[in-house]
């Protein structure tokens, strides 16, 4: 047996979330990156529409192979109507740990013309990292006027997550598929 055969392998996942801005005749507050953005047009959605927090949660589920945001917090679950993205992210982290994984980190990038994110980046990263109990970094960009984000119709976010199995749930270099003891699907 070579040393690599006993190496615990990390797992990666990708999450994406997209929300349109709320209709002008049905204004909503903007929650993005775990923060309230005073004076900005909010996003529509079943919960608070925080696509940064939602993409982070989705990436965690993807990395563990335990479904997706809809599996755990779908529109068929009325208890999550209007729920905070920070609350959903915290619950996602709890579910991931209960499935036998620890979170290494999550990176999220959102695409939008506004709000101007740079001045509040550290605050957002702190709020999201506290919710997940792990480092979360957030970056922002525009689409240079292209697509629905460029036309100012909504915001999209893409996230990657790194998780690793904890003792008793290891996936080694000689195994394939979900970690031992992790749910399939």
N, C-alpha and C positions, 0 to 999 in steps of 0.2 A: 504494500500500500504506500503510495507516495503522499507527501505532506498535503498536496493539493486536494486529495480525495477527502480529507477531513476538514477542509476549509468551509466555514459557514458562508453561504453566498447571500449577498444582499439582493433585494428585489426592487425593481423600479416600476413605476406606474405613471400614466398620463391621464389628466382630467381636463375637460373643456366645459365651459359654461358660457351661455350667451343670453342676454336679456335685452329686450327692446325698451326704450324709454316709455314711461307711462303716458297714456293719452292726456292731452292738455285739459280735457274736461273731467279727468279723474287723477288729479295730482297725487304723487307719492313722494315721500322723503327719499333722498339718495343715501343709501348705505353701500359703501364700497371699501373693501379692504378692512372691514370691521369698524369703520368710522362713519359718523354722520357728517354729511357735507351740506351745511347750511346754504340755502339759496340756490342749490343745484336741482335740476329736474331729476326725479327719481325713476327707478326702473320698475317695470311690471314683473309680476311673478307670484307664484304660490306662497313663497316665504317673503323675505325682505328684498329679494332680487340681488343680493351681494354676490356677483359672479366671481369675484376674487376668492372669497371664502368657500363658495360652492365648488369651484374648480380644484381648490386645494383638497377638499374632502373627497371629491371624485378621484383624484390622483391617488390618495391613500387607499381607497377601496380597490382601485385598479392594481396597485402594487401587491396587494394581499390576495387578489383573486376572489374577493368576497362581494361581488356585485358592483353597483354603482349608486349614485346619488338617488336615483329613482327607486332603486331596490329598498333603500333604507328610509328615505324621506319623501316618497312620491306624492303626487297630487291626490292620490287615493287615501292619504293619511291626513285627515282634517286637523289632527293635533299639531301639525307643522305649518298650518296656514298662518302666514305672517311671522313665522319664526325668524329669529336673528340668525344671520349667517355664522356669527361667532358661536352661537349655541350649537348649530348644526356641526360646525367644525370640531368643537369640543366633544360632541357625542360621537362623531366619526372617529376621533382619536381613541375614545373609550372602546368602541367596537373593534378597532384594529388591534388594540392591546389585548382585548378579551379573546381575539382569534389567535393569539400567540406571537404577535409581532411587536417590535419597538420601532419608533419613528427616528430615522436618521435626520432627514431634513425635507423640506418642501420648498420649491421655487415656483413663483407665479409671475406671469407677465400678462397685463391686460392691455387691450387696444381700445383707445378712446380719444376723442378730441378734448374732452374735459371730464372731470375736473383736473386742475393742475396738481399733479400728485407729489412732485419732488419735495415741497416744503413739509409734507406730512408723512413721508415714507417711513421714517424711523418709528413714528407713533403707530402706524398701521402694522409694521412688522412686529412691534412689541405686543400689540393687542392679539394678533393672530398667533404668535408664538406662545403667548400665555395660554390661549385657548387650547392649542394642540399639545402643549407641554413639550415642544420641540422647536428647533429653529425654522422659521419661515421667512423667506426673502420675497420681496415684491418689487417688480419693475413695471414701468409703463412706457407705452409708445403710441404713436399715431399710425394711421394707414395712409398718410399723405393724401387724404381726400378720396381714397378708393373704398368701394364697398359700403355696406350699411354703417360701419363705424365711421368711415370717412364722411358720409352724408349726415352724420349726427343722429342716426336712428336708434342707436343702442351701444352696448359695450360687450366685448367678448374677453374671455380670459382663458389662458392655457397654463396648466400646472404640471410639474413633474414631482414625484415623491420617491424617496428612497426609504425602504424599511428593511428590517432584518429580523429573522426568527429569533426568539428568545430560547433559553435553555429548555430542552424538552420538546421543542418544536422545530429543530434545526432542519434546514435543507442543505445537503452537502453537494459537492461537485459530482458525486456518483448518482445522485437522485435527479429525477425530473418531475415536473408538475408542482402542484401546491405543496407547501411545507407540511411535514407530518402533523396531523392533528388540525390542520387548517381546513375550513369548509371548502368544498368544490363549488364552482359556479360563480 
